[in-house]
């Protein structure tokens, strides 16, 4: 009798936590073999394409700063606020397509849409090698921004469509980590191009940078069409079996993620009559504007007479530090299950280096350290994961909120640099750095407000469910007894 009892006890015992459960998904030991295989396939496809595409996006986006401090300023006579205006042209276009892109992929397969957009921005990145005037620069930056704008919000939407609560933040973090890595690689690439290709075939080093980046971007765009699996409801992926597609649907349904519905005017009305859109968009705008200081690191280094190579290489330290913290905040958030904690803690830490830049001390090493650490509060992955999960019960609202967060932040960013970071105030930017410090403080208050609203909504939903249970338990039903009289029963 002892052996059957021991076997029964072993069968009832919870599965042992594996080492992978501590370093990756905390519920790995609870997943079946089939589910783990599915996740590996999704990681291989979505994260590979997402990371490569986002890497190229930030490589291409950051090339303006690298080219500007490597000879473009002199070649195109950009001695006023032309650099700021070129940045603004990109930002305007980038903001315009954020919300439309997430609505378009409700009808057009994301793999088709994103592949087309990436090939187009690669072509116009390549075309910037032939710039002859500032006017052409404005036009090309606008077009690059327009085509790049779909990638980030659509990938965030796709990640939120496939992954569950214990899985999402770290994967968004890995995806977002490629942004600072792409910007950092741009600095290394420009330094290498400047030293090895400057003057080759009569072209300046900064022009070669655009040629190299364009040639790298287009193949990634083509690969997107074949590898990206779209959504659990629309996938045509050849590497997912029918059983795996069914499992993917069951996973997201069990996680409470709503199925897609047709987008109508009622969709916008439904989203805009709730607090979620307003609170998350406001909070993200304030947070996004607080991350602007690092973009002016190279300009300060140039004013301090650092070499062309140093101007491109030293700011990459900021990007690499940011990449580390993006991953750290995302993994800690998934490991602990807390989104709020790993948004508010980074903001509190980020206030320190931004406060130093706002004060602008005389010490060059102190300012350099502040620039290097100015983006340690980069926890975009956790912020978007929070929004994805709070809006999980409404697929279209989730798409609108996520895309609006990024789109509205870029809309503000389209004019904010002109006001607080005019190039004529370089390199001290006595409006800009105090403003970014103020944005960090304001973002902290906004995140506290979101936390309050989330908790209040959860309490209201809990009360509503309790009321329904009580009402159901107290319902009186009538049935005819055997003697023809009505029996009264309480449920």
C-alpha positions as CSV (number, residue, x, y, z in Angstrom):
1,X,0.0,0.0,0.0
2,X,2.9,2.4,0.7
3,X,4.0,2.4,-3.0
4,X,0.7,3.5,-4.5
5,X,0.2,6.1,-1.8
6,X,3.7,7.5,-2.5
7,X,3.0,7.6,-6.2
8,X,-0.3,9.4,-5.6
9,X,1.4,11.9,-3.3
10,X,4.1,12.5,-5.9
11,X,1.5,13.1,-8.6
12,X,-0.3,15.7,-6.5
13,X,2.9,17.5,-5.6
14,X,3.5,20.8,-7.5
15,X,6.3,20.7,-10.1
16,X,9.7,21.7,-9.0
17,X,10.9,25.1,-10.0
18,X,13.6,24.8,-12.6
19,X,16.7,27.1,-12.8
20,X,15.1,28.6,-16.0
21,X,12.1,29.7,-13.8
22,X,14.5,32.0,-11.9
23,X,16.2,33.5,-14.9
24,X,13.5,33.6,-17.5
25,X,9.7,33.0,-17.1
26,X,8.8,32.4,-13.4
27,X,6.2,29.8,-14.4
28,X,8.4,27.8,-16.8
29,X,8.1,24.8,-14.5
30,X,4.3,24.9,-14.8
31,X,4.3,25.0,-18.6
32,X,3.9,21.8,-20.8
33,X,6.6,20.8,-23.2
34,X,4.3,21.9,-26.1
35,X,3.9,25.4,-24.6
36,X,7.6,25.8,-24.1
37,X,8.2,24.8,-27.7
38,X,5.6,27.3,-28.9
39,X,7.3,30.1,-26.8
40,X,10.7,29.2,-28.3
41,X,9.3,29.5,-31.8
42,X,7.6,32.9,-31.0
43,X,10.8,34.2,-29.4
44,X,12.8,33.2,-32.4
45,X,10.5,34.8,-34.9
46,X,9.0,37.9,-33.2
47,X,12.0,38.9,-31.1
48,X,14.5,38.3,-33.9
49,X,12.6,40.4,-36.4
50,X,11.6,42.9,-33.7
51,X,15.2,43.4,-32.4
52,X,16.7,43.5,-35.9
53,X,14.2,46.0,-37.2
54,X,14.3,48.2,-34.1
55,X,18.1,48.1,-34.2
56,X,18.0,49.4,-37.8
57,X,15.4,52.0,-37.0
58,X,17.5,53.5,-34.2
59,X,20.7,53.2,-36.3
60,X,19.0,55.1,-39.1
61,X,17.3,57.6,-36.7
62,X,20.5,58.4,-34.8
63,X,22.6,58.9,-37.9
64,X,21.6,62.6,-38.1
65,X,23.5,63.3,-34.8
66,X,26.5,61.2,-36.0
67,X,26.6,62.8,-39.4
68,X,26.1,66.3,-38.0
69,X,29.2,66.2,-35.8
70,X,31.2,64.4,-38.5
71,X,31.1,67.0,-41.3
72,X,27.4,67.4,-42.3
73,X,27.2,70.7,-40.4
74,X,30.0,72.3,-42.5
75,X,29.0,70.6,-45.8
76,X,25.4,71.8,-45.7
77,X,26.1,75.1,-43.8
78,X,23.9,74.2,-40.8
79,X,24.9,77.1,-38.5
80,X,21.6,78.2,-37.1
81,X,18.8,76.0,-35.9
82,X,18.8,73.7,-39.0
83,X,19.7,70.7,-36.9
84,X,16.8,71.2,-34.6
85,X,14.4,71.7,-37.5
86,X,15.6,68.5,-39.2
87,X,14.9,66.6,-36.0
88,X,11.5,68.2,-35.8
89,X,10.6,67.2,-39.4
90,X,11.4,63.6,-38.6
91,X,9.4,63.8,-35.3
92,X,6.3,65.3,-37.0
93,X,6.1,62.5,-39.5
94,X,6.9,59.8,-36.9
95,X,4.0,61.1,-34.7
96,X,1.5,61.2,-37.6
97,X,1.5,57.5,-38.3
98,X,1.5,56.0,-34.8
99,X,-2.2,55.5,-34.3
100,X,-3.1,54.9,-38.0
101,X,-0.5,52.1,-38.2
102,X,-2.0,50.1,-35.3
103,X,-5.5,50.5,-36.9
104,X,-4.2,49.5,-40.3
105,X,-2.8,46.2,-39.0
106,X,-6.3,45.3,-37.8
107,X,-7.1,44.8,-41.5
108,X,-3.7,44.3,-43.1
109,X,-1.4,41.6,-42.0
110,X,1.4,43.1,-39.8
111,X,4.1,41.1,-41.7
112,X,3.0,42.7,-45.0
113,X,2.7,46.2,-43.6
114,X,5.9,46.3,-41.6
115,X,8.0,44.8,-44.4
116,X,6.8,47.4,-46.8
117,X,7.5,50.2,-44.4
118,X,11.0,49.0,-43.5
119,X,12.1,48.6,-47.1
120,X,10.9,52.2,-47.8
121,X,12.7,53.7,-44.9
122,X,15.9,51.8,-45.9
123,X,15.6,53.3,-49.4
124,X,15.3,56.8,-48.1
125,X,18.1,56.3,-45.6
126,X,20.3,55.3,-48.5
127,X,19.2,58.4,-50.5
128,X,20.4,60.8,-47.8
129,X,24.0,60.1,-49.0
130,X,23.2,62.4,-51.9
131,X,22.0,65.4,-49.9
132,X,23.0,68.7,-51.4
133,X,20.9,71.2,-49.3
134,X,19.2,71.6,-46.0
135,X,15.8,71.6,-47.8
136,X,16.5,68.1,-49.1
137,X,17.5,67.0,-45.6
138,X,14.2,68.2,-44.2
139,X,12.3,66.2,-46.9
140,X,14.2,63.0,-46.5
141,X,14.0,63.1,-42.7
142,X,10.2,63.6,-43.0
143,X,9.9,60.5,-45.2
144,X,12.2,58.4,-43.1
145,X,10.2,59.3,-40.0
146,X,6.9,58.5,-41.8
147,X,8.0,55.0,-42.8
148,X,9.7,54.2,-39.5
149,X,6.7,55.2,-37.4
150,X,4.8,51.9,-37.8
151,X,7.4,49.6,-36.4
152,X,7.5,50.3,-32.7
153,X,3.8,50.5,-31.9
154,X,2.9,47.6,-34.1
155,X,5.6,45.4,-32.6
156,X,4.4,46.4,-29.1
157,X,0.9,45.4,-30.1
158,X,2.1,42.1,-31.4
159,X,4.1,41.3,-28.3
160,X,1.1,42.1,-26.2
161,X,-1.1,39.8,-28.4
162,X,1.1,36.7,-28.0
163,X,2.6,36.8,-24.5
164,X,1.2,36.6,-21.0
165,X,1.8,38.4,-17.7
166,X,4.9,36.4,-16.6
167,X,6.4,36.7,-20.1
168,X,5.7,40.1,-21.6
169,X,7.9,42.7,-19.8
170,X,11.3,41.0,-20.3
171,X,10.5,40.4,-24.0
172,X,9.5,44.0,-24.5
173,X,12.7,45.0,-22.7
174,X,14.8,42.8,-25.0
175,X,13.0,44.3,-28.0
176,X,13.5,47.9,-26.6
177,X,17.1,47.3,-25.6
178,X,18.0,47.2,-29.3
179,X,17.2,51.0,-29.5
180,X,20.1,52.2,-27.4
181,X,22.3,49.5,-28.9
182,X,21.4,50.7,-32.4
183,X,22.2,54.3,-31.5
184,X,25.4,53.2,-29.9
185,X,26.4,51.1,-32.9
186,X,25.8,54.1,-35.1
187,X,28.5,56.0,-33.2
188,X,31.0,53.1,-33.6
189,X,30.0,52.7,-37.3
190,X,30.4,56.5,-38.0
191,X,33.8,56.5,-36.3
192,X,34.9,53.5,-38.4
193,X,33.4,54.9,-41.6
194,X,35.1,58.3,-41.0
195,X,38.5,56.7,-40.5
196,X,38.3,54.2,-43.3
197,X,36.0,55.6,-46.0
198,X,36.1,59.4,-45.6
199,X,37.0,60.7,-49.1
200,X,36.6,57.4,-50.9
201,X,35.2,58.0,-54.4
202,X,35.0,61.6,-53.5
203,X,32.3,61.1,-50.8
204,X,32.6,62.4,-47.2
205,X,32.5,59.9,-44.3
206,X,29.0,61.0,-43.2
207,X,27.6,60.2,-46.6
208,X,29.1,56.7,-46.5
209,X,27.3,56.2,-43.2
210,X,23.9,56.6,-44.9
211,X,25.0,54.2,-47.7
212,X,26.1,51.5,-45.3
213,X,23.0,51.8,-43.2
214,X,20.6,51.7,-46.1
215,X,22.2,48.6,-47.4
216,X,21.8,46.9,-44.0
217,X,18.1,48.0,-43.5
218,X,16.5,46.7,-46.8
219,X,17.3,43.0,-46.3
220,X,15.9,43.1,-42.7
221,X,12.7,44.5,-44.2
222,X,12.4,41.7,-46.7
223,X,13.0,39.1,-44.0
224,X,10.1,40.6,-42.0
225,X,7.5,39.4,-44.5
226,X,8.6,35.8,-44.2
227,X,9.3,35.5,-40.5
228,X,6.8,37.6,-38.6
229,X,3.9,35.4,-37.5
230,X,1.2,38.2,-37.3
231,X,-1.3,37.7,-34.4
232,X,-2.7,34.6,-32.8
233,X,-6.0,35.2,-34.7
234,X,-4.5,36.0,-38.1
235,X,-1.3,34.0,-38.3
236,X,-0.4,32.1,-41.5
237,X,3.1,31.2,-40.2
238,X,4.5,28.0,-41.7
239,X,6.6,27.2,-38.7
240,X,3.6,27.0,-36.3
241,X,1.5,23.8,-36.4
242,X,-2.3,23.8,-36.2
243,X,-2.0,22.5,-32.7
244,X,0.4,25.3,-31.7
245,X,-1.9,27.9,-33.2
246,X,-4.8,26.5,-31.1
247,X,-2.6,26.5,-28.0
248,X,-1.6,30.1,-28.7
249,X,-5.2,31.2,-28.9
250,X,-6.1,29.3,-25.7
251,X,-3.2,31.0,-23.8
252,X,-4.2,34.5,-24.7
253,X,-7.9,33.8,-24.0
254,X,-7.1,32.3,-20.6
255,X,-5.0,35.4,-19.9
256,X,-8.1,37.6,-20.5
257,X,-6.9,39.2,-23.8
258,X,-9.9,40.3,-25.8
259,X,-10.3,39.1,-29.4
260,X,-10.1,41.6,-32.3
261,X,-13.3,43.4,-33.4
262,X,-14.0,45.7,-36.4
263,X,-12.8,49.3,-35.8
264,X,-15.6,51.8,-35.8
265,X,-16.4,55.2,-34.4
266,X,-17.7,53.4,-31.3
267,X,-14.2,52.0,-30.8
268,X,-12.8,55.6,-30.4
269,X,-15.8,56.6,-28.2
270,X,-15.3,53.6,-26.0
271,X,-11.6,54.3,-25.5
272,X,-11.9,58.1,-25.0
273,X,-14.6,57.8,-22.4
274,X,-12.3,55.9,-20.0
275,X,-9.4,57.2,-17.9
276,X,-6.9,54.8,-19.4
277,X,-6.1,56.7,-22.6
278,X,-5.6,60.0,-20.9
279,X,-3.6,58.8,-17.9
280,X,-1.2,56.6,-19.8
281,X,-0.7,59.1,-22.6
282,X,0.0,62.0,-20.2
283,X,2.3,59.8,-18.1
284,X,4.3,58.6,-21.1
285,X,4.7,62.1,-22.6
286,X,6.2,63.4,-19.4
287,X,8.4,60.3,-19.1
288,X,9.5,60.5,-22.8
289,X,10.4,64.2,-22.6
290,X,12.5,63.5,-19.5
291,X,14.8,61.2,-21.6
292,X,16.0,63.9,-24.0
293,X,19.2,65.1,-22.4
294,X,21.5,62.3,-23.7
295,X,20.8,63.4,-27.3
296,X,22.9,66.5,-26.8
297,X,26.0,64.8,-25.4
298,X,27.9,64.8,-28.7
299,X,27.2,68.5,-29.2
300,X,28.7,69.3,-25.8
301,X,31.7,67.1,-26.5
302,X,32.3,69.0,-29.8
303,X,32.1,72.3,-27.9
304,X,34.7,71.0,-25.5
305,X,37.0,70.2,-28.5
306,X,36.9,66.4,-28.3
307,X,38.0,64.7,-31.5
308,X,35.5,63.6,-34.2
309,X,36.0,59.9,-33.1
310,X,35.5,60.8,-29.4
311,X,32.3,62.7,-30.3
312,X,30.9,59.6,-31.9
313,X,32.2,57.0,-29.5
314,X,31.9,58.5,-26.0
315,X,28.1,59.0,-26.2
316,X,27.7,55.3,-27.0
317,X,28.4,54.8,-23.3
318,X,25.1,56.4,-22.5
319,X,23.4,54.0,-24.9
320,X,25.1,50.9,-23.5
321,X,24.3,51.9,-19.9
322,X,20.7,52.5,-21.0
323,X,20.5,49.1,-22.7
324,X,21.6,47.4,-19.5
325,X,19.0,49.1,-17.4
326,X,16.2,48.5,-19.9
327,X,16.9,44.8,-19.5
328,X,17.3,45.0,-15.7
329,X,14.0,46.8,-15.2
330,X,12.1,44.5,-17.5
331,X,13.5,41.3,-15.9
332,X,12.9,42.5,-12.4
333,X,9.4,43.5,-13.3
334,X,8.5,40.1,-14.6
335,X,10.3,38.3,-11.8
336,X,8.4,40.3,-9.1
337,X,5.2,40.7,-11.0
338,X,5.2,44.4,-10.2
339,X,4.9,47.0,-13.0
340,X,4.5,50.1,-10.8
341,X,7.6,49.5,-8.7
342,X,9.9,49.2,-11.7
343,X,8.5,52.4,-13.2
344,X,8.7,54.6,-10.1
345,X,12.2,53.4,-8.9
346,X,13.9,54.1,-12.3
347,X,12.3,57.6,-12.3
348,X,13.6,58.4,-8.9
349,X,17.1,57.3,-9.9
350,X,16.9,59.2,-13.2
351,X,16.2,62.4,-11.3
352,X,19.8,62.5,-10.0
353,X,21.9,62.8,-13.2
354,X,19.2,65.0,-14.8
355,X,19.4,67.2,-11.7
356,X,23.1,67.6,-12.2
357,X,22.7,68.6,-15.8
358,X,20.0,71.1,-14.7
359,X,22.5,72.6,-12.2
360,X,25.3,72.5,-14.9
361,X,28.3,72.4,-12.5
362,X,31.8,73.6,-13.7
363,X,33.3,70.1,-13.5
364,X,33.7,68.5,-16.9
365,X,34.0,64.9,-15.5
366,X,30.9,65.4,-13.4
367,X,28.9,66.6,-16.4
368,X,30.3,63.7,-18.5
369,X,29.2,61.3,-15.8
370,X,25.7,62.9,-15.7
371,X,25.3,62.6,-19.5
372,X,26.4,58.9,-19.3
373,X,23.8,58.2,-16.6
374,X,21.1,60.5,-17.9
375,X,18.9,57.7,-19.2
376,X,19.2,55.1,-16.5
377,X,15.5,55.6,-16.0
378,X,14.8,54.1,-19.4
379,X,12.0,51.6,-18.5
380,X,9.9,52.1,-21.6
381,X,9.4,48.3,-21.7
382,X,7.7,48.2,-18.3
383,X,5.6,51.2,-19.0
384,X,4.2,49.7,-22.2
385,X,3.7,46.3,-20.5
386,X,1.7,48.0,-17.8
387,X,-0.6,49.7,-20.4
388,X,-0.9,46.4,-22.4
389,X,-2.1,44.6,-19.3
390,X,-4.4,47.2,-17.9
391,X,-6.1,47.4,-21.4
392,X,-6.0,43.6,-22.1
393,X,-9.8,43.3,-21.8
394,X,-10.3,45.5,-24.9
395,X,-8.1,44.7,-28.0
396,X,-8.8,47.9,-29.9
397,X,-8.5,50.1,-26.8
398,X,-5.1,48.4,-26.2
399,X,-4.0,49.2,-29.7
400,X,-5.1,52.8,-29.4
401,X,-3.6,53.4,-26.0
402,X,-0.2,51.9,-26.9
403,X,0.1,53.7,-30.2
404,X,-1.2,57.0,-28.8
405,X,1.4,56.9,-25.9
406,X,4.3,56.8,-28.4
407,X,2.5,59.0,-31.0
408,X,1.5,61.8,-28.7
409,X,5.0,61.8,-27.1
410,X,6.5,62.3,-30.5
411,X,3.9,64.9,-31.3
412,X,5.1,66.9,-28.3
413,X,8.7,66.2,-29.2
414,X,8.1,67.7,-32.6
415,X,8.0,71.2,-31.1
416,X,9.5,70.9,-27.7
417,X,13.2,70.8,-28.7
418,X,12.7,74.1,-30.6
419,X,11.5,75.7,-27.4
420,X,13.9,74.1,-24.8
421,X,16.9,73.0,-26.9
422,X,17.4,75.6,-29.6
423,X,20.8,75.1,-31.2
424,X,21.7,78.7,-30.6
425,X,21.9,77.9,-26.9
426,X,24.3,75.0,-27.3
427,X,26.1,73.5,-25.5
428,X,24.7,74.6,-22.1
429,X,21.1,74.6,-23.1
430,X,20.0,76.5,-20.1
431,X,16.3,75.9,-20.9
432,X,16.6,72.3,-21.9
433,X,18.4,70.5,-19.1
434,X,16.3,72.1,-16.3
435,X,13.2,71.2,-18.3
436,X,14.1,67.5,-18.6
437,X,14.7,67.5,-14.8
438,X,11.3,69.0,-14.3
439,X,9.8,66.3,-16.6
440,X,11.2,63.6,-14.5
441,X,9.6,65.0,-11.4
442,X,6.3,65.5,-13.3
443,X,6.4,61.9,-14.6
444,X,6.8,60.6,-11.0
445,X,3.5,62.4,-10.1
446,X,1.7,61.1,-13.2
447,X,2.8,57.5,-12.5
448,X,1.4,57.8,-8.9
449,X,-1.9,59.0,-10.4
450,X,-2.0,56.0,-12.8
451,X,-1.4,53.7,-9.9
452,X,-4.2,55.2,-7.9
453,X,-6.6,54.9,-10.9
454,X,-5.7,51.3,-11.6
455,X,-6.2,50.3,-7.9
456,X,-9.6,52.2,-7.9
457,X,-10.7,50.4,-11.0
458,X,-9.7,47.0,-9.6
459,X,-11.7,47.7,-6.4
460,X,-14.7,48.7,-8.4
461,X,-14.6,45.6,-10.6
462,X,-14.1,43.4,-7.5
463,X,-17.2,45.0,-5.8
464,X,-19.2,44.5,-9.0
465,X,-18.3,40.8,-9.2
466,X,-19.1,40.4,-5.5
467,X,-22.5,42.1,-6.1
468,X,-23.2,39.7,-9.0
469,X,-22.4,36.7,-6.9
470,X,-24.7,37.9,-4.1
471,X,-27.5,38.6,-6.6
472,X,-27.1,35.2,-8.2
473,X,-27.0,33.5,-4.8
474,X,-30.2,35.3,-3.7
475,X,-32.3,34.7,-6.8
476,X,-35.7,33.1,-6.1
477,X,-36.8,30.4,-8.6
478,X,-40.2,28.8,-8.8
479,X,-41.0,25.2,-9.9
480,X,-44.2,23.2,-9.8
481,X,-44.2,20.5,-7.1
482,X,-45.8,17.1,-7.4
483,X,-48.9,18.4,-5.7
484,X,-49.3,21.2,-8.2
485,X,-48.3,23.9,-5.8
486,X,-45.3,26.1,-6.5
487,X,-42.1,25.3,-4.6
488,X,-39.8,28.2,-3.8
489,X,-36.1,27.5,-3.9
490,X,-33.2,29.8,-3.1
491,X,-30.0,29.5,-5.1
